[in-house]
Structures are given as C-alpha cells and as structure tokens.
Amino acid sequence: MLNLLATNHALEDQLRSRVHDDFNSFSDEAESEGTDSVIKEISERIAKPTFPGSYFYVADSNGKRLLGNLKDVPIAFGWQRLPGTFADKPAREPAHEVWGQGKVFPGGYFVFVGQDAYRVNVAENTLIMSYLGSGVLAIVAALAAGLLLSRGFLSRIDAINHTSQSIMQGHLKQRIATRGTSDEIDNLSNNLNRLFDSNQALLDSLQHVTVNIAHDLRTPLSRLRNRLEEIQQQSGLPPRSKQRLNEAIADSDQLLATFSALLRIAQIESGSRKKAFTNISLTELAEKVFAIYHAVAEDEGHTLVAKIAPDIKCLGDTELLFQLCVNLVENAIRHTPNGTEIILRIKCPATLEVSDNGRGIDAKQRSKVQERFYRLEQSRTTPGNGLGLALVAAIAALHGSSLALEDNGPGLITSIALQPI
Amino acid sequence: MKVLLIEDDVAMVPHILRELSVNGHQFSNAVDGQSGMSQALTGDFDVLIIDRMLPAMDGLSIVKALRRNGNQTPVLLLTTMGGLDDRVEGLEAGADDYLVKPFAMSELLARMNALARRPHINAVQTTLRVNTLEMDLLRREVRRDGQLLDLQPQEFKLLEYLMRSDGRVVTKSMLLEHVWNFNFDPQTTVVETHMSRLRTKLDKGFTKAMIITQRGVGYRLVA
C-alpha cells in the first residue's frame, strides 16, 4: 500500500517537473527570442511525438486556437487537469487525462503545456482500488471476527441460560461449563456455579433433615402404634379401655398422616419431581376423578357435574395432578352445605377448575387458606389437617402455575392454569 | 407359609414374628442385609419381607441382586420413607409391594397373603368365578346365579379385584392403590361409597351377602 502511494507520488512529481521544465524553458525563450520562436518550437515538438506524450495548445489574443495537439483548452492560468481531447487521435479508452499549465505569453498568446497523465491515473486508480479493496477486506474481516466473537459470546450466554433453566426444572446437579480463561463470562459462570452449589447444599440439607425426621420420628411412632395394637389384641380388656385404645391408635394415625403430608409438600417444593414430567391428558385425568367421585358426592348429598373439554393435554406429573384434582373435589364435597352443586371443569387451553355454589371463602381469607395448617372457622369441626390446599398450591407451583381462588357469587371457584401442549 | 423377615429394628422384629406365628406361618429372620441376602438365596420362601434401610446392604440392593439371580420370590418392602419417589424406586427395583411404616399388622398380613398366592405365571383369564358369581372380562358382564347385574365401571373394577383376591382379606389401602391408583389417603369415603353400591347390586334379591366386612381390617368376598 505504501509502495503504491510512493509510486504514485513519484509519477506525479515526474509529470509535474516535466511540465514545469517545458513551461519554464518556453517562458525564458519568449522573454529572449519572442513568442513566435516558442510557437515555432511547439509546432516542431508536435511533429515529433514522444512517449509519454507531451501536449501543447496555443491560442491567439482573441482566444482562437492557432495550433496544438489538443483540441480545446480553456483559457485559464495555472495548473489544469483536462479530459484528453486530442486533436490528432480519436478519444482514447479509457480516457486519458492531460495535466498541464497555461499562461498568456507576450503578444497575447495563450500557451498551454501538458503531459499525458495516463500512468499517474492508472497508478491512482490502482491505489484507489487497492484502498477500496483493502477497505472491503477489512470490513469483511471485521464482520467475520465480530460474528465469530458474538457467536462465541452468545453461545456462552446461551449455555448459562440453558443450565439455569435445567436447574429450575429440577436437574439440580447441573453446572455451567467454564473455559478456565477467567474472563468476565467465566467469572460470571463461576459465581453462578457457586450459587447453585450453595442452593444445592441447602436443598440437600433440607432433604437430609426431612429424611432424618421421617426416619427418627416415624420409627418410634411405629413402635408406639405396634404396642397399642398389641395391647388391643389382648383378651379380657374392659370395653372402655378398648375404646380408649382405638382412639389412641386413631390419634397416632392422624399424627402420621399430617406428618406424611408435610413431608410430601416439602418434597414437591424441592422441585425434584419436575424430572418426571410427561405429556398427560387432563381430559382423561378429570374423567377418572369424576367417575370415582360423582358417587361419593351423591352419598354426601351433593351433585358433582363434569364439564370436561375433549383432548386437553398438558405437561406435568400425573400422580400429583391427580391428587390435586382429588383434593379440590374433596374440599368442595367436605366444606359445602348439603345440596351444593359442584362443577369439575377442564377448559381450553389447559385449565382445571372446580367450582361450587356453597358458602364461598371471604376475599381476605382466600390467600390464607393456601398456607399450611390454616383452617377456616367454619371448617374447624370438619376432620382434616389444614394441609389440603397447601399441597394443591405446592403442586400448582411445581407446574409453574398457582392456585386461583375466586368468588362464584355464591360459592367458590378454584382453578389452576396448566401448561398446554 | 414360609416367610423370611429381613429387618434391623429390634422393637419391630419380635412384634412381626409373633404376628406371623399366631397366624400359623413359618419364619426365619435376619437383622442385616448381607445375612438376609444369603438366607434369601439358599432358603425356599413364599414371601420375603425386607426393610429398606438395613446395615451392610440396603433393601433395594437385596431386591435387585435377587432379581438378577433369577430369584422371583415375592418381596414386600418396608420403609419409613413415604416419599413420592420411594415407592416407584422400590417397585422398579423389583419389589412386588411396598408398605410404609407404621402399619397395622393386619395390613402386613393381608398384603403378604396377596403376594404369596399370586400366580407366578399370569395365565390369561377371560372369566372369573367365585361360587355362583361369574365375571366375563371380555364382555364386561357380571352374573350372580345366571342373573345379569348392572354394574358401573367403578363397581366392576372393585368386584374384579375382590374376585381375583380369592377369598382373602383386602384392606382399604390395597383397594385404593390397586383399584383406583391412589397413592395417598383420600379425605372422603371413596372405598365405602363404591363398596356399598356394589353390595347393594350384588345382594339384591339374594339372602346371602357376598362381601363381608372384617372390622378394622378390610373386606372379603365369600365363596
């Protein structure tokens, strides 16, 4: 590139100095010998063409062309770059330029001396082309580098997103791959990985505590139950003692049931069940619940109605969604007055809804009933552990949804919008 | 029935063994995984009752090892963990049934009996027969004394399970698990409701009741 630039400069200098030399010698000649002598020499020079060509033009004081191998030159002083309009030859392709200098000589003659600038032009064009060429090349190279860099960058961001999502979906052991380059992304990845580690440690300890509680408390509880059962089987017990024993066994069963429900909620909240998600038919699930429960509702003095849209599918855990649906229907059966109509609905795209025309739940209490052990005043006399809706809420959350409680005017609507397929 | 109990809970073992003996079963027992495993491989048992958490070798590993060895003795797995995945893990390892501690002894015996008498090779049956009660599994029809009964699908499923139980006692939780696939305790009278409807239809016009309630234990179909 620099080479080309230097060549171009050299060629230009050469051209200019040749024009200067001619011009100065003509000026001197005109001073000493008169303009006629100059005109004579010019006509001689025109007759002996040189290469690269020297060009001349002479006009009289009226601006009329006298001679020259250029067709037409504007009467102007100083340097000019003219398109080559040669008097002797047809226009050349590519068009040659003539660079030169003109001035008025004594006697009013306008003299122009020039040189064919073809070579300078070629050099110039080459230079421009090479500039353009290298410019384009540079842009292409820059774009390619940028693309590569950004693709690398994006793919790493993508990897972070992918891993985070996978962890949220319950694959808790996954970590973001690092390159060991200790750049910003690597640092970010390392920090996130540490965050995931501590998250995992917390979950592990929760799991550990849960399992320990399960083992350490259930074992003595089972022994207690076994002993009570043993005594119960002894003959000759007074009926009152037998009655008390039965109550004690029922109490221990209730204790264990509450305990199991709590463990189950904890396990659902850990998110590990997301691994077991499959495509399931909400339509079939609700039809099964309806088939089992319409008779149960009837026996309890209620009417269970099914309004189930066909072919509704969603992503989820069949076993848990079945329990969710059963819990909502059982809640409606247990906590509404006789003669209540309960509707089990599956709606497009994938909403499960249980509504009743019973007493409903006060707006202020609606979020509280989803808390563990919260029981409404009106339900305190009904057996139950206050964990039913907490379990439903946990299952809904596992499915990326939430339990919505609304007024049915009168009654309650409970619904969960699931992820349709 | 010959039963092997592999259980390390010292308070639990005598309790279970006494129950087995009272009910006329023969039994052996082991208190750790390894000796339990070798007894299971050498002895000829009708049922193995294996605790999931054991010293030396855990219950799941024993079941897996037995199945790998081609030993198909029915296994009832006992556990203190009532977790969601635990039951699936147990069944996938090759156990035949799963019981969460604590349990009533009657529950253990009912499940043990169900396992022991389960036919090893499931012959394809198209008709079930208990006394004069006849169930056509292909046509989904039930007749008592040749008289067609109008059963709802839920009642049909319930009766089928009772008939396949061959006069043995089935507990409420066995019915919930096997007839309706409940892996949790419902808060309403699911079993009682369907049982009472089935009974009404089954015994209508007959003097002899076909389903007996065994208080505190479960139900039984009489021949």
HADDOCK unambig.tbl for C-alpha pairs under 7 A between the chains (distance, minus, plus):
assign (segid A and resid 214 and name CA) (segid B and resid 80 and name CA) 6.44 0.50 0.50
assign (segid A and resid 214 and name CA) (segid B and resid 81 and name CA) 6.07 0.50 0.50
assign (segid A and resid 215 and name CA) (segid B and resid 80 and name CA) 5.62 0.50 0.50
assign (segid A and resid 215 and name CA) (segid B and resid 81 and name CA) 6.82 0.50 0.50
assign (segid A and resid 218 and name CA) (segid B and resid 80 and name CA) 6.30 0.50 0.50
assign (segid A and resid 219 and name CA) (segid B and resid 80 and name CA) 6.92 0.50 0.50
assign (segid A and resid 222 and name CA) (segid B and resid 101 and name CA) 6.10 0.50 0.50
assign (segid A and resid 222 and name CA) (segid B and resid 102 and name CA) 4.17 0.50 0.50
assign (segid A and resid 223 and name CA) (segid B and resid 11 and name CA) 6.69 0.50 0.50
assign (segid A and resid 223 and name CA) (segid B and resid 12 and name CA) 6.78 0.50 0.50
assign (segid A and resid 225 and name CA) (segid B and resid 102 and name CA) 6.98 0.50 0.50
assign (segid A and resid 260 and name CA) (segid B and resid 82 and name CA) 6.69 0.50 0.50
assign (segid A and resid 264 and name CA) (segid B and resid 83 and name CA) 6.49 0.50 0.50
assign (segid A and resid 292 and name CA) (segid B and resid 154 and name CA) 6.82 0.50 0.50
assign (segid A and resid 295 and name CA) (segid B and resid 193 and name CA) 6.86 0.50 0.50
assign (segid A and resid 296 and name CA) (segid B and resid 189 and name CA) 6.69 0.50 0.50
assign (segid A and resid 296 and name CA) (segid B and resid 190 and name CA) 6.09 0.50 0.50
assign (segid A and resid 296 and name CA) (segid B and resid 193 and name CA) 5.82 0.50 0.50
assign (segid A and resid 330 and name CA) (segid B and resid 187 and name CA) 6.75 0.50 0.50
assign (segid A and resid 330 and name CA) (segid B and resid 188 and name CA) 6.58 0.50 0.50
